[in-house]
Amino acid sequence: MCRKAEATEADHYPLNRKTLVAMGLDPDNPEYGRGLCQPCHSRHTAATSPGGWYRHTPW
């Protein structure tokens, strides 16, 4: 996102992991990801998944 630092983190994009799984898609497919630096990944995750990415969902 900043395009200044080297990407060191894998980020699910444009859909998050939970949505990909719910849609029956492979969340580990590189088609659904992008690389971000650690600060940008942390900011993006905090903004889009407050409370963390894992929440117990009975599916």
All heavy atoms as a GROMACS GRO file, in nm:
protein
  465
    1MET      N    1   0.082  -0.118   0.000
    1MET     CA    2   0.000   0.000   0.000
    1MET      C    3   0.087   0.126   0.000
    1MET      O    4   0.057   0.219  -0.070
    1MET     CB    5  -0.095  -0.002   0.118
    1MET     CG    6  -0.198  -0.114   0.107
    1MET     SD    7  -0.297  -0.148   0.253
    1MET     CE    8  -0.389  -0.002   0.273
    2CYS      N    9   0.196   0.122   0.078
    2CYS     CA   10   0.284   0.239   0.081
    2CYS      C   11   0.375   0.241  -0.042
    2CYS      O   12   0.420   0.346  -0.083
    2CYS     CB   13   0.369   0.241   0.208
    2CYS     SG   14   0.497   0.113   0.217
    3ARG      N   15   0.402   0.124  -0.097
    3ARG     CA   16   0.489   0.108  -0.214
    3ARG      C   17   0.630   0.161  -0.192
    3ARG      O   18   0.700   0.194  -0.285
    3ARG     CB   19   0.426   0.172  -0.338
    3ARG     CG   20   0.294   0.110  -0.375
    3ARG     CD   21   0.238   0.174  -0.500
    3ARG     NE   22   0.102   0.131  -0.523
    3ARG     CZ   23   0.067   0.036  -0.609
    3ARG    NH1   24   0.158  -0.026  -0.679
    3ARG    NH2   25  -0.060   0.005  -0.624
    4LYS      N   26   0.670   0.170  -0.065
    4LYS     CA   27   0.804   0.218  -0.033
    4LYS      C   28   0.890   0.107   0.028
    4LYS      O   29   1.010   0.104   0.008
    4LYS     CB   30   0.798   0.335   0.065
    4LYS     CG   31   0.733   0.458   0.006
    4LYS     CD   32   0.724   0.569   0.108
    4LYS     CE   33   0.651   0.688   0.048
    4LYS     NZ   34   0.629   0.792   0.147
    5ALA      N   35   0.827   0.018   0.101
    5ALA     CA   36   0.900  -0.089   0.169
    5ALA      C   37   0.878  -0.221   0.096
    5ALA      O   38   0.777  -0.241   0.028
    5ALA     CB   39   0.854  -0.100   0.313
    6GLU      N   40   0.972  -0.313   0.114
    6GLU     CA   41   0.962  -0.446   0.055
    6GLU      C   42   0.847  -0.523   0.119
    6GLU      O   43   0.826  -0.517   0.240
    6GLU     CB   44   1.093  -0.520   0.078
    6GLU     CG   45   1.097  -0.656   0.016
    6GLU     CD   46   1.231  -0.724   0.034
    6GLU    OE1   47   1.332  -0.653   0.042
    6GLU    OE2   48   1.232  -0.846   0.041
    7ALA      N   49   0.774  -0.596   0.037
    7ALA     CA   50   0.663  -0.678   0.088
    7ALA      C   51   0.720  -0.796   0.168
    7ALA      O   52   0.809  -0.866   0.120
    7ALA     CB   53   0.578  -0.729  -0.026
    8THR      N   54   0.671  -0.813   0.290
    8THR     CA   55   0.715  -0.923   0.376
    8THR      C   56   0.598  -1.003   0.430
    8THR      O   57   0.618  -1.104   0.496
    8THR     CB   58   0.798  -0.870   0.494
    8THR    OG1   59   0.718  -0.776   0.568
    8THR    CG2   60   0.926  -0.803   0.447
    9GLU      N   61   0.476  -0.957   0.406
    9GLU     CA   62   0.356  -1.021   0.461
    9GLU      C   63   0.260  -1.055   0.348
    9GLU      O   64   0.243  -0.977   0.255
    9GLU     CB   65   0.283  -0.926   0.558
    9GLU     CG   66   0.368  -0.872   0.669
    9GLU     CD   67   0.383  -0.969   0.783
    9GLU    OE1   68   0.286  -1.043   0.810
    9GLU    OE2   69   0.489  -0.969   0.845
   10ALA      N   70   0.195  -1.170   0.359
   10ALA     CA   71   0.091  -1.209   0.263
   10ALA      C   72  -0.042  -1.154   0.313
   10ALA      O   73  -0.076  -1.169   0.431
   10ALA     CB   74   0.085  -1.360   0.250
   11ASP      N   75  -0.117  -1.092   0.225
   11ASP     CA   76  -0.246  -1.032   0.261
   11ASP      C   77  -0.353  -1.085   0.167
   11ASP      O   78  -0.334  -1.087   0.046
   11ASP     CB   79  -0.237  -0.879   0.247
   11ASP     CG   80  -0.364  -0.810   0.288
   11ASP    OD1   81  -0.413  -0.837   0.400
   11ASP    OD2   82  -0.415  -0.728   0.209
   12HIS      N   83  -0.464  -1.132   0.222
   12HIS     CA   84  -0.576  -1.175   0.138
   12HIS      C   85  -0.642  -1.052   0.080
   12HIS      O   86  -0.678  -0.959   0.152
   12HIS     CB   87  -0.678  -1.255   0.221
   12HIS     CG   88  -0.624  -1.387   0.265
   12HIS    ND1   89  -0.566  -1.405   0.386
   12HIS    CD2   90  -0.618  -1.506   0.200
   12HIS    CE1   91  -0.526  -1.531   0.397
   12HIS    NE2   92  -0.556  -1.594   0.285
   13TYR      N   93  -0.656  -1.050  -0.054
   13TYR     CA   94  -0.710  -0.933  -0.121
   13TYR      C   95  -0.763  -0.975  -0.257
   13TYR      O   96  -0.700  -1.055  -0.324
   13TYR     CB   97  -0.599  -0.828  -0.139
   13TYR     CG   98  -0.648  -0.701  -0.202
   13TYR    CD1   99  -0.711  -0.604  -0.125
   13TYR    CD2  100  -0.633  -0.678  -0.338
   13TYR    CE1  101  -0.757  -0.487  -0.182
   13TYR    CE2  102  -0.680  -0.562  -0.396
   13TYR     CZ  103  -0.742  -0.467  -0.318
   13TYR     OH  104  -0.788  -0.352  -0.375
   14PRO      N  105  -0.876  -0.930  -0.301
   14PRO     CA  106  -0.962  -0.827  -0.245
   14PRO      C  107  -1.060  -0.879  -0.140
   14PRO      O  108  -1.122  -0.799  -0.071
   14PRO     CB  109  -1.038  -0.774  -0.367
   14PRO     CG  110  -1.048  -0.892  -0.458
   14PRO     CD  111  -0.920  -0.970  -0.435
   15LEU      N  112  -1.073  -1.011  -0.126
   15LEU     CA  113  -1.162  -1.068  -0.024
   15LEU      C  114  -1.078  -1.121   0.091
   15LEU      O  115  -0.964  -1.163   0.072
   15LEU     CB  116  -1.244  -1.183  -0.084
   15LEU     CG  117  -1.329  -1.148  -0.206
   15LEU    CD1  118  -1.389  -1.274  -0.266
   15LEU    CD2  119  -1.436  -1.049  -0.168
   16ASN      N  120  -1.134  -1.121   0.212
   16ASN     CA  121  -1.060  -1.173   0.325
   16ASN      C  122  -1.070  -1.325   0.331
   16ASN      O  123  -1.150  -1.387   0.262
   16ASN     CB  124  -1.104  -1.107   0.457
   16ASN     CG  125  -1.248  -1.139   0.491
   16ASN    OD1  126  -1.301  -1.245   0.461
   16ASN    ND2  127  -1.315  -1.044   0.556
   17ARG      N  128  -0.988  -1.387   0.413
   17ARG     CA  129  -0.982  -1.533   0.422
   17ARG      C  130  -1.118  -1.592   0.458
   17ARG      O  131  -1.160  -1.691   0.400
   17ARG     CB  132  -0.876  -1.574   0.524
   17ARG     CG  133  -0.861  -1.725   0.538
   17ARG     CD  134  -0.750  -1.762   0.637
   17ARG     NE  135  -0.722  -1.901   0.627
   17ARG     CZ  136  -0.636  -1.955   0.540
   17ARG    NH1  137  -0.570  -1.877   0.458
   17ARG    NH2  138  -0.616  -2.085   0.536
   18LYS      N  139  -1.185  -1.533   0.554
   18LYS     CA  140  -1.314  -1.585   0.600
   18LYS      C  141  -1.416  -1.587   0.486
   18LYS      O  142  -1.489  -1.683   0.469
   18LYS     CB  143  -1.364  -1.499   0.716
   18LYS     CG  144  -1.485  -1.553   0.785
   18LYS     CD  145  -1.517  -1.467   0.907
   18LYS     CE  146  -1.635  -1.519   0.984
   18LYS     NZ  147  -1.664  -1.438   1.100
   19THR      N  148  -1.418  -1.483   0.407
   19THR     CA  149  -1.510  -1.475   0.293
   19THR      C  150  -1.474  -1.578   0.187
   19THR      O  151  -1.563  -1.644   0.131
   19THR     CB  152  -1.510  -1.333   0.233
   19THR    OG1  153  -1.546  -1.240   0.335
   19THR    CG2  154  -1.605  -1.322   0.116
   20LEU      N  155  -1.346  -1.592   0.158
   20LEU     CA  156  -1.303  -1.691   0.059
   20LEU      C  157  -1.344  -1.832   0.099
   20LEU      O  158  -1.397  -1.909   0.018
   20LEU     CB  159  -1.152  -1.684   0.039
   20LEU     CG  160  -1.099  -1.558  -0.029
   20LEU    CD1  161  -0.948  -1.548  -0.014
   20LEU    CD2  162  -1.139  -1.554  -0.175
   21VAL      N  163  -1.324  -1.868   0.226
   21VAL     CA  164  -1.362  -2.000   0.276
   21VAL      C  165  -1.513  -2.017   0.266
   21VAL      O  166  -1.562  -2.121   0.222
   21VAL     CB  167  -1.312  -2.021   0.420
   21VAL    CG1  168  -1.370  -2.147   0.480
   21VAL    CG2  169  -1.160  -2.026   0.423
   22ALA      N  170  -1.589  -1.916   0.306
   22ALA     CA  171  -1.735  -1.924   0.301
   22ALA      C  172  -1.786  -1.942   0.158
   22ALA      O  173  -1.890  -2.006   0.135
   22ALA     CB  174  -1.796  -1.798   0.362
   23MET      N  175  -1.712  -1.890   0.061
   23MET     CA  176  -1.750  -1.904  -0.080
   23MET      C  177  -1.699  -2.034  -0.141
   23MET      O  178  -1.723  -2.062  -0.258
   23MET     CB  179  -1.695  -1.785  -0.160
   23MET     CG  180  -1.757  -1.653  -0.122
   23MET     SD  181  -1.678  -1.512  -0.204
   23MET     CE  182  -1.720  -1.542  -0.374
   24GLY      N  183  -1.630  -2.116  -0.062
   24GLY     CA  184  -1.577  -2.242  -0.111
   24GLY      C  185  -1.453  -2.226  -0.198
   24GLY      O  186  -1.417  -2.316  -0.273
   25LEU      N  187  -1.385  -2.112  -0.186
   25LEU     CA  188  -1.264  -2.086  -0.264
   25LEU      C  189  -1.140  -2.118  -0.182
   25LEU      O  190  -1.146  -2.121  -0.058
   25LEU     CB  191  -1.261  -1.940  -0.309
   25LEU     CG  192  -1.377  -1.896  -0.397
   25LEU    CD1  193  -1.376  -1.745  -0.418
   25LEU    CD2  194  -1.373  -1.968  -0.531
   26ASP      N  195  -1.029  -2.142  -0.247
   26ASP     CA  196  -0.904  -2.174  -0.180
   26ASP      C  197  -0.838  -2.044  -0.132
   26ASP      O  198  -0.786  -1.968  -0.213
   26ASP     CB  199  -0.811  -2.248  -0.275
   26ASP     CG  200  -0.676  -2.282  -0.214
   26ASP    OD1  201  -0.656  -2.257  -0.093
   26ASP    OD2  202  -0.591  -2.333  -0.288
   27PRO      N  203  -0.836  -2.018   0.000
   27PRO     CA  204  -0.779  -1.893   0.049
   27PRO      C  205  -0.628  -1.885   0.033
   27PRO      O  206  -0.569  -1.778   0.047
   27PRO     CB  207  -0.819  -1.891   0.196
   27PRO     CG  208  -0.836  -2.035   0.231
   27PRO     CD  209  -0.888  -2.101   0.107
   28ASP      N  210  -0.564  -1.998   0.000
   28ASP     CA  211  -0.420  -1.999  -0.017
   28ASP      C  212  -0.378  -1.983  -0.164
   28ASP      O  213  -0.259  -1.985  -0.195
   28ASP     CB  214  -0.360  -2.128   0.040
   28ASP     CG  215  -0.383  -2.137   0.190
   28ASP    OD1  216  -0.374  -2.032   0.258
   28ASP    OD2  217  -0.408  -2.247   0.240
   29ASN      N  218  -0.474  -1.964  -0.253
   29ASN     CA  219  -0.446  -1.941  -0.394
   29ASN      C  220  -0.386  -1.801  -0.409
   29ASN      O  221  -0.447  -1.703  -0.365
   29ASN     CB  222  -0.574  -1.954  -0.475
   29ASN     CG  223  -0.553  -1.939  -0.624
   29ASN    OD1  224  -0.461  -1.873  -0.669
   29ASN    ND2  225  -0.643  -1.999  -0.700
   30PRO      N  226  -0.270  -1.788  -0.471
   30PRO     CA  227  -0.208  -1.655  -0.487
   30PRO      C  228  -0.296  -1.554  -0.562
   30PRO      O  229  -0.276  -1.434  -0.549
   30PRO     CB  230  -0.081  -1.685  -0.567
   30PRO     CG  231  -0.052  -1.828  -0.544
   30PRO     CD  232  -0.185  -1.894  -0.523
   31GLU      N  233  -0.394  -1.603  -0.636
   31GLU     CA  234  -0.487  -1.514  -0.707
   31GLU      C  235  -0.563  -1.424  -0.609
   31GLU      O  236  -0.605  -1.315  -0.645
   31GLU     CB  237  -0.586  -1.598  -0.788
   31GLU     CG  238  -0.684  -1.520  -0.868
   31GLU     CD  239  -0.779  -1.609  -0.948
   31GLU    OE1  240  -0.746  -1.725  -0.972
   31GLU    OE2  241  -0.886  -1.560  -0.984
   32TYR      N  242  -0.578  -1.471  -0.486
   32TYR     CA  243  -0.655  -1.396  -0.386
   32TYR      C  244  -0.564  -1.330  -0.283
   32TYR      O  245  -0.600  -1.316  -0.167
   32TYR     CB  246  -0.755  -1.488  -0.315
   32TYR     CG  247  -0.845  -1.562  -0.410
   32TYR    CD1  248  -0.846  -1.700  -0.416
   32TYR    CD2  249  -0.929  -1.493  -0.496
   32TYR    CE1  250  -0.927  -1.767  -0.504
   32TYR    CE2  251  -1.010  -1.559  -0.586
   32TYR     CZ  252  -1.009  -1.697  -0.588
   32TYR     OH  253  -1.090  -1.763  -0.676
   33GLY      N  254  -0.446  -1.291  -0.325
   33GLY     CA  255  -0.353  -1.231  -0.230
   33GLY      C  256  -0.265  -1.124  -0.291
   33GLY      O  257  -0.265  -1.102  -0.412
   34ARG      N  258  -0.194  -1.058  -0.203
   34ARG     CA  259  -0.097  -0.957  -0.244
   34ARG      C  260   0.007  -0.948  -0.133
   34ARG      O  261  -0.015  -0.994  -0.021
   34ARG     CB  262  -0.163  -0.821  -0.265
   34ARG     CG  263  -0.223  -0.764  -0.137
   34ARG     CD  264  -0.288  -0.632  -0.158
   34ARG     NE  265  -0.358  -0.589  -0.038
   34ARG     CZ  266  -0.422  -0.477  -0.025
   34ARG    NH1  267  -0.428  -0.393  -0.128
   34ARG    NH2  268  -0.482  -0.445   0.087
   35GLY      N  269   0.120  -0.892  -0.164
   35GLY     CA  270   0.225  -0.873  -0.064
   35GLY      C  271   0.223  -0.732  -0.011
   35GLY      O  272   0.204  -0.636  -0.086
   36LEU      N  273   0.240  -0.719   0.119
   36LEU     CA  274   0.247  -0.588   0.184
   36LEU      C  275   0.363  -0.587   0.281
   36LEU      O  276   0.403  -0.692   0.333
   36LEU     CB  277   0.119  -0.558   0.262
   36LEU     CG  278  -0.011  -0.544   0.185
   36LEU    CD1  279  -0.128  -0.524   0.282
   36LEU    CD2  280  -0.004  -0.428   0.088
   37CYS      N  281   0.414  -0.469   0.311
   37CYS     CA  282   0.512  -0.458   0.418
   37CYS      C  283   0.438  -0.478   0.551
   37CYS      O  284   0.315  -0.463   0.557
   37CYS     CB  285   0.586  -0.324   0.413
   37CYS     SG  286   0.484  -0.180   0.449
   38GLN      N  287   0.512  -0.508   0.656
   38GLN     CA  288   0.449  -0.538   0.785
   38GLN      C  289   0.364  -0.423   0.838
   38GLN      O  290   0.250  -0.445   0.880
   38GLN     CB  291   0.554  -0.583   0.886
   38GLN     CG  292   0.497  -0.642   1.014
   38GLN     CD  293   0.458  -0.537   1.115
   38GLN    OE1  294   0.521  -0.432   1.126
   38GLN    NE2  295   0.350  -0.563   1.187
   39PRO      N  296   0.410  -0.298   0.836
   39PRO     CA  297   0.326  -0.189   0.887
   39PRO      C  298   0.196  -0.172   0.807
   39PRO      O  299   0.089  -0.151   0.866
   39PRO     CB  300   0.414  -0.065   0.876
   39PRO     CG  301   0.554  -0.116   0.878
   39PRO     CD  302   0.548  -0.249   0.806
   40CYS      N  303   0.204  -0.183   0.675
   40CYS     CA  304   0.083  -0.169   0.593
   40CYS      C  305  -0.013  -0.285   0.617
   40CYS      O  306  -0.134  -0.267   0.624
   40CYS     CB  307   0.117  -0.159   0.444
   40CYS     SG  308   0.189   0.000   0.398
   41HIS      N  309   0.042  -0.407   0.632
   41HIS     CA  310  -0.043  -0.523   0.658
   41HIS      C  311  -0.115  -0.507   0.792
   41HIS      O  312  -0.234  -0.532   0.803
   41HIS     CB  313   0.039  -0.652   0.656
   41HIS     CG  314  -0.043  -0.775   0.676
   41HIS    ND1  315  -0.056  -0.834   0.798
   41HIS    CD2  316  -0.117  -0.847   0.588
   41HIS    CE1  317  -0.135  -0.939   0.785
   41HIS    NE2  318  -0.174  -0.949   0.659
   42SER      N  319  -0.043  -0.461   0.893
   42SER     CA  320  -0.104  -0.441   1.025
   42SER      C  321  -0.213  -0.335   1.020
   42SER      O  322  -0.321  -0.354   1.077
   42SER     CB  323   0.003  -0.401   1.127
   42SER     OG  324   0.092  -0.507   1.148
   43ARG      N  325  -0.188  -0.225   0.951
   43ARG     CA  326  -0.289  -0.119   0.939
   43ARG      C  327  -0.413  -0.169   0.865
   43ARG      O  328  -0.526  -0.145   0.906
   43ARG     CB  329  -0.233   0.003   0.867
   43ARG     CG  330  -0.158   0.098   0.956
   43ARG     CD  331  -0.131   0.232   0.889
   43ARG     NE  332  -0.050   0.220   0.770
   43ARG     CZ  333   0.083   0.212   0.768
   43ARG    NH1  334   0.149   0.212   0.881
   43ARG    NH2  335   0.148   0.202   0.655
   44HIS      N  336  -0.391  -0.240   0.755
   44HIS     CA  337  -0.503  -0.291   0.675
   44HIS      C  338  -0.585  -0.392   0.755
   44HIS      O  339  -0.708  -0.387   0.757
   44HIS     CB  340  -0.451  -0.355   0.546
   44HIS     CG  341  -0.560  -0.411   0.461
   44HIS    ND1  342  -0.592  -0.544   0.462
   44HIS    CD2  343  -0.645  -0.351   0.374
   44HIS    CE1  344  -0.692  -0.565   0.379
   44HIS    NE2  345  -0.726  -0.449   0.325
   45THR      N  346  -0.518  -0.484   0.823
   45THR     CA  347  -0.588  -0.585   0.903
   45THR      C  348  -0.666  -0.520   1.017
   45THR      O  349  -0.781  -0.557   1.043
   45THR     CB  350  -0.489  -0.690   0.958
   45THR    OG1  351  -0.423  -0.752   0.847
   45THR    CG2  352  -0.560  -0.796   1.040
   46ALA      N  353  -0.607  -0.424   1.084
   46ALA     CA  354  -0.676  -0.354   1.194
   46ALA      C  355  -0.800  -0.281   1.143
   46ALA      O  356  -0.903  -0.276   1.211
   46ALA     CB  357  -0.582  -0.257   1.262
   47ALA      N  358  -0.792  -0.226   1.023
   47ALA     CA  359  -0.905  -0.150   0.968
   47ALA      C  360  -1.017  -0.240   0.916
   47ALA      O  361  -1.134  -0.206   0.925
   47ALA     CB  362  -0.856  -0.060   0.855
   48THR      N  363  -0.980  -0.358   0.864
   48THR     CA  364  -1.082  -0.443   0.801
   48THR      C  365  -1.125  -0.561   0.886
   48THR      O  366  -1.228  -0.621   0.860
   48THR     CB  367  -1.031  -0.496   0.665
   48THR    OG1  368  -0.912  -0.572   0.687
   48THR    CG2  369  -1.006  -0.383   0.568
   49SER      N  370  -1.047  -0.595   0.989
   49SER     CA  371  -1.079  -0.710   1.075
   49SER      C  372  -1.055  -0.675   1.221
   49SER      O  373  -0.972  -0.735   1.288
   49SER     CB  374  -0.993  -0.830   1.037
   49SER     OG  375  -1.012  -0.868   0.904
   50PRO      N  376  -1.127  -0.576   1.273
   50PRO     CA  377  -1.104  -0.538   1.413
   50PRO      C  378  -1.130  -0.657   1.506
   50PRO      O  379  -1.225  -0.732   1.485
   50PRO     CB  380  -1.203  -0.424   1.437
   50PRO     CG  381  -1.299  -0.429   1.326
   50PRO     CD  382  -1.234  -0.500   1.212
   51GLY      N  383  -1.043  -0.676   1.600
   51GLY     CA  384  -1.056  -0.789   1.691
   51GLY      C  385  -0.981  -0.910   1.642
   51GLY      O  386  -0.984  -1.015   1.705
   52GLY      N  387  -0.918  -0.902   1.527
   52GLY     CA  388  -0.842  -1.014   1.473
   52GLY      C  389  -0.917  -1.085   1.363
   52GLY      O  390  -1.037  -1.067   1.345
   53TRP      N  391  -0.844  -1.169   1.290
   53TRP     CA  392  -0.906  -1.238   1.176
   53TRP      C  393  -0.986  -1.358   1.222
   53TRP      O  394  -1.078  -1.402   1.154
   53TRP     CB  395  -0.801  -1.279   1.073
   53TRP     CG  396  -0.708  -1.385   1.121
   53TRP    CD1  397  -0.588  -1.365   1.182
   53TRP    CD2  398  -0.726  -1.525   1.114
   53TRP    NE1  399  -0.530  -1.485   1.214
   53TRP    CE2  400  -0.613  -1.585   1.173
   53TRP    CE3  401  -0.826  -1.608   1.065
   53TRP    CZ2  402  -0.598  -1.722   1.184
   53TRP    CZ3  403  -0.810  -1.744   1.075
   53TRP    CH2  404  -0.698  -1.800   1.134
   54TYR      N  405  -0.953  -1.417   1.336
   54TYR     CA  406  -1.021  -1.539   1.379
   54TYR      C  407  -1.131  -1.507   1.479
   54TYR      O  408  -1.108  -1.446   1.581
   54TYR     CB  409  -0.923  -1.637   1.443
   54TYR     CG  410  -0.993  -1.760   1.494
   54TYR    CD1  411  -1.026  -1.862   1.408
   54TYR    CD2  412  -1.029  -1.772   1.626
   54TYR    CE1  413  -1.092  -1.975   1.452
   54TYR    CE2  414  -1.096  -1.884   1.673
   54TYR     CZ  415  -1.126  -1.985   1.585
   54TYR     OH  416  -1.194  -2.096   1.629
   55ARG      N  417  -1.247  -1.545   1.443
   55ARG     CA  418  -1.359  -1.544   1.536
   55ARG      C  419  -1.431  -1.676   1.516
   55ARG      O  420  -1.455  -1.717   1.404
   55ARG     CB  421  -1.455  -1.430   1.508
   55ARG     CG  422  -1.389  -1.297   1.536
   55ARG     CD  423  -1.492  -1.193   1.561
   55ARG     NE  424  -1.419  -1.069   1.586
   55ARG     CZ  425  -1.475  -0.953   1.590
   55ARG    NH1  426  -1.603  -0.939   1.566
   55ARG    NH2  427  -1.405  -0.846   1.614
   56HIS      N  428  -1.464  -1.742   1.625
   56HIS     CA  429  -1.528  -1.872   1.613
   56HIS      C  430  -1.663  -1.857   1.541
   56HIS      O  431  -1.748  -1.780   1.582
   56HIS     CB  432  -1.552  -1.934   1.749
   56HIS     CG  433  -1.622  -2.066   1.741
   56HIS    ND1  434  -1.562  -2.177   1.687
   56HIS    CD2  435  -1.747  -2.101   1.773
   56HIS    CE1  436  -1.648  -2.276   1.689
   56HIS    NE2  437  -1.761  -2.233   1.741
   57THR      N  438  -1.673  -1.924   1.430
   57THR     CA  439  -1.797  -1.924   1.353
   57THR      C  440  -1.838  -2.068   1.328
   57THR      O  441  -1.762  -2.142   1.264
   57THR     CB  442  -1.778  -1.852   1.217
   57THR    OG1  443  -1.726  -1.723   1.240
   57THR    CG2  444  -1.907  -1.844   1.140
   58PRO      N  445  -1.951  -2.110   1.379
   58PRO     CA  446  -1.993  -2.249   1.355
   58PRO      C  447  -2.043  -2.268   1.213
   58PRO      O  448  -2.151  -2.225   1.178
   58PRO     CB  449  -2.105  -2.270   1.458
   58PRO     CG  450  -2.160  -2.133   1.482
   58PRO     CD  451  -2.044  -2.037   1.461
   59TRP      N  452  -1.958  -2.323   1.125
   59TRP     CA  453  -2.004  -2.354   0.990
   59TRP      C  454  -1.996  -2.494   0.963
   59TRP      O  455  -1.978  -2.588   0.997
   59TRP     CB  456  -1.937  -2.282   0.878
   59TRP     CG  457  -1.790  -2.263   0.880
   59TRP    CD1  458  -1.693  -2.355   0.884
   59TRP    CD2  459  -1.724  -2.138   0.874
   59TRP    NE1  460  -1.572  -2.297   0.881
   59TRP    CE2  461  -1.588  -2.164   0.874
   59TRP    CE3  462  -1.766  -2.007   0.870
   59TRP    CZ2  463  -1.495  -2.063   0.869
   59TRP    CZ3  464  -1.671  -1.908   0.864
   59TRP    CH2  465  -1.538  -1.938   0.864
   0.00000   0.00000   0.00000
